[in-house]
Amino acid sequence: MKRFEDEGAYKYSYYAVLHRGERIDVSCPECGGHAYIECSNGEVQWKCSQCYAQAVKEEDYEYTGRGYCAVCERWISVELTDEKQTSHPLVHITCPHCGAVNQAQMHKRSASRGYYREIQNGRDPVFNLELYFMDHVRGKQIWAVNREHLNYLIAYVSADLRVKPGGKLIKTASHSIPAYIKDAKNRETVTRVLSKMQHKF
């Protein structure tokens, strides 16, 4: 009987993998070959290991005009979406309380603040690149963020007995695996598809 002890929750989330300095394997949008996403010196970038194409994620910023209203003297903070305004240190904003137009200081801050959305439909949330380790099982997607995640999925799916670390009632890495992958009737098919992915690159 194959026994499998699960790992900690969110270990293979997009943010956690990059935060640990590991890579996300993706398909190069230029040549279709193997590429990877990594976070280096605070910058998220992708690089192709075959055609050497690459790109760096430009930082997104949020802009707000803030200050006290000159008429009603209440604190106001208004999000700025007009690019003409965001290049000036002082901006004109309308008070949401009384409707008076005020001159206020413009504030700029990083929109991501170091966190990223999760992978959706087999694509990364920053560059929208397709994951390299991806296939379908009975019309449904199955993917892994990198080779380590792929090995984890194979060990989990093919195990006869799955236990939580230390037997504790805590969330584990498997809690985010879709039910159709966990389903015992799909075990053989899923294991075969995942094993085939191991031979890529």
C-alpha positions as CSV (number, residue, x, y, z in Angstrom):
1,M,0.0,0.0,0.0
2,K,1.4,3.4,-1.1
3,R,1.3,5.9,1.8
4,F,1.5,9.6,1.2
5,E,2.0,12.3,3.8
6,D,0.6,15.7,2.6
7,E,2.5,19.0,2.7
8,G,1.6,22.4,4.1
9,A,-1.2,24.5,2.6
10,Y,-0.5,27.0,-0.2
11,K,3.0,25.6,-0.9
12,Y,2.3,25.6,-4.6
13,S,0.4,28.9,-4.8
14,Y,1.7,31.4,-7.4
15,Y,2.9,33.8,-4.7
16,A,4.4,31.2,-2.4
17,V,6.5,29.7,-5.2
18,L,7.9,33.1,-6.4
19,H,8.4,34.2,-2.8
20,R,10.6,31.2,-2.0
21,G,12.8,32.1,-5.0
22,E,11.6,29.2,-7.1
23,R,10.3,29.3,-10.7
24,I,7.0,28.9,-12.4
25,D,7.3,26.9,-15.7
26,V,5.4,28.4,-18.6
27,S,5.3,28.1,-22.4
28,C,7.2,30.8,-24.3
29,P,4.8,33.1,-26.2
30,E,7.4,33.6,-28.9
31,C,8.6,30.0,-29.8
32,G,6.3,27.8,-27.7
33,G,9.2,26.2,-25.9
34,H,10.0,26.1,-22.2
35,A,10.2,29.4,-20.3
36,Y,10.0,30.3,-16.7
37,I,8.8,33.1,-14.4
38,E,10.9,34.1,-11.5
39,C,11.1,37.0,-9.0
40,S,14.6,38.6,-8.9
41,N,15.5,41.7,-6.9
42,G,11.8,42.4,-6.4
43,E,11.1,42.2,-10.2
44,V,8.9,39.5,-11.7
45,Q,10.2,38.5,-15.1
46,W,9.9,35.6,-17.6
47,K,12.7,34.2,-19.7
48,C,12.7,31.5,-22.4
49,S,15.4,28.8,-22.1
50,Q,15.2,28.1,-25.8
51,C,14.9,31.4,-27.9
52,Y,16.0,33.7,-25.0
53,A,13.0,36.0,-25.3
54,Q,12.2,37.7,-22.0
55,A,10.1,40.4,-20.4
56,V,9.9,42.2,-17.0
57,K,6.6,43.0,-15.3
58,E,6.3,46.8,-15.2
59,E,5.1,47.9,-11.8
60,D,1.5,49.0,-11.6
61,Y,0.6,52.0,-9.4
62,E,-2.5,53.3,-7.8
63,Y,-3.0,57.1,-7.6
64,T,-5.1,59.0,-5.1
65,G,-5.7,62.7,-4.4
66,R,-5.9,63.3,-0.6
67,G,-6.4,66.2,1.8
68,Y,-9.0,68.1,3.7
69,C,-11.9,69.8,1.9
70,A,-11.6,73.6,2.0
71,V,-15.4,74.0,2.3
72,C,-16.7,71.2,4.6
73,E,-13.3,70.5,6.2
74,R,-13.7,66.7,6.0
75,W,-10.9,64.3,5.0
76,I,-11.1,63.2,1.3
77,S,-9.3,60.5,-0.6
78,V,-10.3,60.1,-4.3
79,E,-8.8,57.5,-6.7
80,L,-7.4,59.1,-9.8
81,T,-7.8,57.4,-13.2
82,D,-7.0,60.2,-15.6
83,E,-3.4,59.8,-16.7
84,K,-3.1,63.6,-17.2
85,Q,-3.6,64.1,-13.5
86,T,-1.2,61.4,-12.2
87,S,1.9,63.2,-13.5
88,H,1.4,66.3,-11.3
89,P,2.1,66.6,-7.5
90,L,-1.1,68.6,-7.0
91,V,-4.5,67.7,-8.4
92,H,-8.0,69.0,-8.5
93,I,-10.5,66.6,-6.9
94,T,-14.2,66.9,-6.1
95,C,-15.2,66.4,-2.5
96,P,-17.6,63.4,-2.3
97,H,-19.3,65.0,0.8
98,C,-20.2,68.5,-0.4
99,G,-19.2,68.5,-4.1
100,A,-16.6,71.3,-3.8
101,V,-13.6,71.2,-6.0
102,N,-10.3,71.1,-4.1
103,Q,-6.7,71.1,-4.8
104,A,-5.0,68.1,-3.1
105,Q,-1.8,66.3,-3.0
106,M,-1.3,63.3,-5.3
107,H,-0.2,60.0,-3.7
108,K,1.3,57.1,-5.6
109,R,1.7,53.5,-4.3
110,S,2.4,50.1,-5.7
111,A,-0.8,48.3,-6.8
112,S,0.4,44.8,-6.2
113,R,2.2,45.4,-2.9
114,G,4.0,42.1,-3.4
115,Y,0.9,39.9,-3.7
116,Y,-0.4,38.2,-6.8
117,R,-3.7,36.6,-7.8
118,E,-3.9,32.8,-8.3
119,I,-3.5,30.9,-11.6
120,Q,-6.8,30.8,-13.6
121,N,-7.5,28.6,-16.6
122,G,-3.9,27.3,-16.7
123,R,-2.5,30.8,-17.1
124,D,-0.2,32.8,-14.8
125,P,-1.8,36.0,-13.4
126,V,1.0,38.4,-14.2
127,F,1.9,37.8,-17.9
128,N,-1.1,35.6,-18.8
129,L,1.3,32.9,-20.1
130,E,0.1,29.3,-20.4
131,L,1.7,26.9,-17.9
132,Y,4.2,24.5,-19.4
133,F,3.0,21.5,-17.5
134,M,-0.6,21.4,-18.6
135,D,-2.9,18.8,-20.2
136,H,-6.5,17.7,-20.0
137,V,-8.3,14.8,-18.3
138,R,-11.8,14.0,-19.7
139,G,-12.1,17.6,-21.0
140,K,-10.9,19.2,-17.7
141,Q,-7.6,21.0,-17.2
142,I,-4.8,19.5,-15.1
143,W,-1.6,21.5,-14.5
144,A,1.4,21.9,-12.3
145,V,3.3,25.2,-11.6
146,N,6.7,23.5,-11.9
147,R,8.4,20.0,-11.8
148,E,8.3,19.9,-8.0
149,H,4.6,20.5,-8.0
150,L,4.2,17.8,-10.7
151,N,6.0,15.3,-8.6
152,Y,3.8,16.2,-5.7
153,L,0.6,15.6,-7.7
154,I,1.9,12.2,-9.0
155,A,2.7,11.1,-5.5
156,Y,-0.6,12.3,-4.1
157,V,-2.9,10.9,-6.8
158,S,-1.2,7.5,-7.0
159,A,-1.2,7.0,-3.2
160,D,-3.6,4.4,-1.6
161,L,-3.5,6.1,1.8
162,R,-3.2,9.9,2.2
163,V,-2.5,11.4,5.6
164,K,-2.1,14.9,7.0
165,P,1.3,15.9,8.5
166,G,1.3,14.9,12.2
167,G,-2.3,13.8,11.9
168,K,-3.5,17.4,12.6
169,L,-6.7,18.9,11.4
170,I,-5.1,21.6,9.2
171,K,-5.3,22.7,5.6
172,T,-2.8,21.0,3.4
173,A,-1.5,21.5,-0.1
174,S,-4.1,19.1,-1.5
175,H,-7.1,21.2,-0.3
176,S,-6.9,23.2,-3.6
177,I,-6.7,20.2,-5.9
178,P,-10.0,19.9,-7.9
179,A,-12.3,17.0,-7.0
180,Y,-12.0,15.3,-10.4
181,I,-8.3,14.9,-9.9
182,K,-8.7,13.4,-6.4
183,D,-11.5,11.1,-7.5
184,A,-10.5,7.4,-7.2
185,K,-12.1,6.4,-10.5
186,N,-9.8,8.9,-12.3
187,R,-6.7,7.8,-10.5
188,E,-5.2,5.7,-13.3
189,T,-6.0,8.2,-16.0
190,V,-4.7,11.3,-14.0
191,T,-1.5,9.5,-13.0
192,R,-0.8,8.5,-16.7
193,V,-1.4,12.1,-17.9
194,L,0.8,13.6,-15.1
195,S,3.6,11.0,-15.8
196,K,3.5,11.9,-19.5
197,M,4.1,15.6,-18.5
198,Q,7.3,14.5,-16.7
199,H,8.9,13.8,-20.0
200,K,8.5,17.3,-21.3
201,F,11.7,19.4,-21.7
